Amino acid sequence: MSQAPRTYIQEVEKARKGLNKVNGQVHSQRHRNDLLQLVERYFSVIRPSFVCNQEQGAAIKAIDDLLQELLILCHKRSMAKRYQEILASVKKGGFNDQVQKAQHDAA
């Protein structure tokens, strides 16, 4: 398996930590653009590597839903805490499980 999912998890964590410096709403267009790119990368690069295994459907849907919510937030000036919650859920939730399962399946 490629390093892409593992690198993606690191990018998610970096984005989450970057939001620690934001008080209240995310007004920075740069922050929102970075998060948009994170979402776009998931759907164009990372997700297709998980879809090949039909058994992972429910876990993929959970990640998809979280990232869809993040996408919606990126078009608003929502509270930084909400962005952080979503990014933490992506990392802790199903994403780590998907990476481990994909690595196991590739072995």
C-alpha positions in Angstrom: 0.0 0.0 0.0 1.2 3.5 -0.7 2.1 6.0 2.0 -0.7 8.3 0.9 -3.2 7.4 3.6 -0.5 7.7 6.3 0.6 11.0 5.0 -3.0 12.2 4.8 -3.5 11.4 8.5 -0.5 13.5 9.3 -1.9 16.4 7.2 -5.2 16.1 9.0 -3.5 16.3 12.4 -1.4 19.3 11.2 -4.5 21.1 10.0 -6.2 20.4 13.3 -3.2 21.8 15.3 -3.0 24.8 13.0 -6.5 25.7 14.1 -5.4 25.9 17.8 -4.2 29.4 17.0 -7.6 30.5 15.9 -9.9 32.1 18.5 -13.6 31.9 17.6 -14.6 31.8 14.0 -12.2 30.9 11.2 -12.0 34.1 9.1 -8.8 33.3 7.3 -9.5 32.4 3.7 -6.1 30.6 3.7 -7.1 28.3 6.5 -10.4 27.5 4.8 -8.6 26.9 1.4 -6.2 24.6 3.1 -9.0 22.6 4.5 -10.8 22.5 1.2 -7.7 21.1 -0.4 -7.6 18.4 2.3 -11.2 17.4 1.5 -10.5 17.4 -2.2 -7.4 15.3 -1.8 -9.4 12.7 0.2 -12.1 12.3 -2.4 -9.7 12.3 -5.4 -6.7 10.3 -4.1 -7.3 8.6 -0.7 -10.9 7.4 -1.0 -10.5 5.5 -4.2 -7.9 3.4 -2.6 -10.4 2.3 0.1 -13.4 1.7 -2.2 -11.9 -1.4 -3.8 -13.0 -3.4 -0.7 -16.8 -3.6 -0.5 -16.7 -4.7 3.2 -15.4 -1.2 4.2 -18.6 0.6 3.0 -20.0 1.7 6.4 -16.6 3.0 7.6 -16.0 4.8 4.4 -19.5 6.4 4.6 -18.7 7.7 8.1 -15.5 9.3 6.9 -17.3 10.7 3.8 -20.0 12.2 6.0 -17.4 13.9 8.2 -15.5 15.3 5.3 -18.7 16.5 3.6 -19.5 18.4 6.8 -16.0 19.9 6.8 -16.5 20.9 3.1 -19.7 22.8 4.1 -18.0 24.5 7.0 -15.2 25.7 4.7 -17.8 27.8 2.8 -18.8 29.5 6.1 -17.0 31.2 8.9 -17.7 28.6 11.5 -16.1 28.2 14.9 -12.6 26.8 14.9 -13.6 24.3 17.6 -16.1 22.6 15.2 -13.4 22.2 12.5 -11.1 20.7 15.1 -13.8 18.3 16.3 -14.4 17.0 12.7 -10.7 16.6 12.0 -10.2 14.8 15.2 -13.1 12.5 14.4 -11.7 11.8 10.9 -8.3 10.8 12.5 -9.7 8.8 15.4 -12.8 7.5 13.9 -12.7 5.3 10.9 -9.7 6.7 9.0 -7.0 5.0 11.1 -9.1 1.7 10.9 -9.3 2.0 7.1 -5.5 2.6 6.8 -4.8 -0.5 9.0 -7.3 -2.6 7.1 -5.9 -1.6 3.8 -2.4 -2.3 4.9 -3.5 -5.8 6.2 -5.3 -6.5 2.9 -2.2 -5.5 0.9 0.0 -7.9 2.9 
